Amino acid sequence: MSNKKILVLPGDGIGNEVMAEVLKIIDWLSKTRSMSFDISERLVGGTAYDKEGDSISDETMQEALDADAVLFGAVGGPQWDNVEREKRPEAALLRLRKELDLFANLRPAVVFDALAEASPLKLNLVKGLDILILRELTSGVYFGQPRGIEEYEPGKQKALDTQIYFDYEIDRIARVAFDLAKKRNNKVTSVEKANVMETGVLWRQVVKKTHEDYSDITLENMLADNCAMQLVRNPKQFDVLVTDNLFGDLLSDCAAMLTGSLGMLPSASLGAEIDGKRNGLFEPVHGSAPDIAGENKANPIATILSFAMMLRYNLNQQDLAKSLEDVIQKVLNEGFRTADLYSSDDQTLVSCSKMGDLILERL
Ligand code: NAD
């Protein structure tokens, strides 16, 4: 494999600690496998604001645009809560998503056997669960115009948001869903409210048309309210679930909770494939956890799993991604837990860096 350019942005708080564990793995891969990475590391978030005057500098943004993939830790913290809005740590993430045109947000909900008891659902419903929620990230009601709050009569107000989708936006996210399903179990569930929303009607029509190019994939349509119910009734019926920005926001959080722990949740945001290159940002779902930052207590697994997603979806290294996930499963089966997962005396409590070492040793 040729050198892959990876931009590493650890960010603030535990972002640095969890990213250090991924860098150990990348270093090991470079030394022992026939793959080499061209890694560069830069500041982002509050740390970048303090040292460079903005939460993401133009130079860092340019490096992100040039990279094959961006690995992101977490940003934010109380010390930056009063920084002006456009320079806030979170603004860096929004700029990255916008300029890299990352319209597809992937959130897997995978239940590791050793942690199945931590799920709020019954063991038989979640044991072995492995589903992928794909959310449209750059359009829909969060961005649609017109929007605002205005006075319609003296002293009385109305608020307006606009849910809008163009056919090409639906087509491109549907294509990502079908492509992902090909690498998984060949099933896509498309979720909308075609019974009561015009955007739902168009969504269903476009997905059906796009599906004509993917005859080997099973397509199922489901109304969003029914989907919310099915996610807690029988989540294992799903493989890839694709939906719009608003429904995806809700359903991905619901699916995330099936797995029981924030420190275990990876995510990826992907752009369109252009000339064989697809922009991608890979990050844990959790934030910078200021309450435990600097204590070597954080769980690095969400970030390591985000790196595994990078291997699978951007670098076409499915086998390697799978072996990394299997090793994590093994370490958990052996009873090792960071503080967020630790629940009984028969488990071994380990630090963030120890968890990274255990994973590396077993690789
Ligand atoms: P958080 O995810 O940082 O923390 C929530 C709770 O979960 C905390 O108790 C924390 O200790 C724990 N936790 C989170 N990740 C963990 C891990 N890997 N291992 C062990 N425990 C973990 O959310 P918050 O406290 O609401 O936000 C803190 C800061 O992070 C805020 O400034 C917020 O804006 C920011 N934030 C950033 C992102 C991001 O960078 N993508 C996402 C969410 C929040």
Boltz pocket constraint, residues with backbone or C-beta under 6 A from the ligand:
constraints:
  - pocket:
      binder: B
      contacts: [[A, 14], [A, 18], [A, 73], [A, 74], [A, 75], [A, 76], [A, 77], [A, 78], [A, 90], [A, 93], [A, 262], [A, 263], [A, 283], [A, 284], [A, 285], [A, 286], [A, 287], [A, 288], [A, 289], [A, 290], [A, 291], [A, 292], [A, 297], [A, 298], [A, 299], [A, 300], [A, 302], [A, 340]]
      max_distance: 6.0
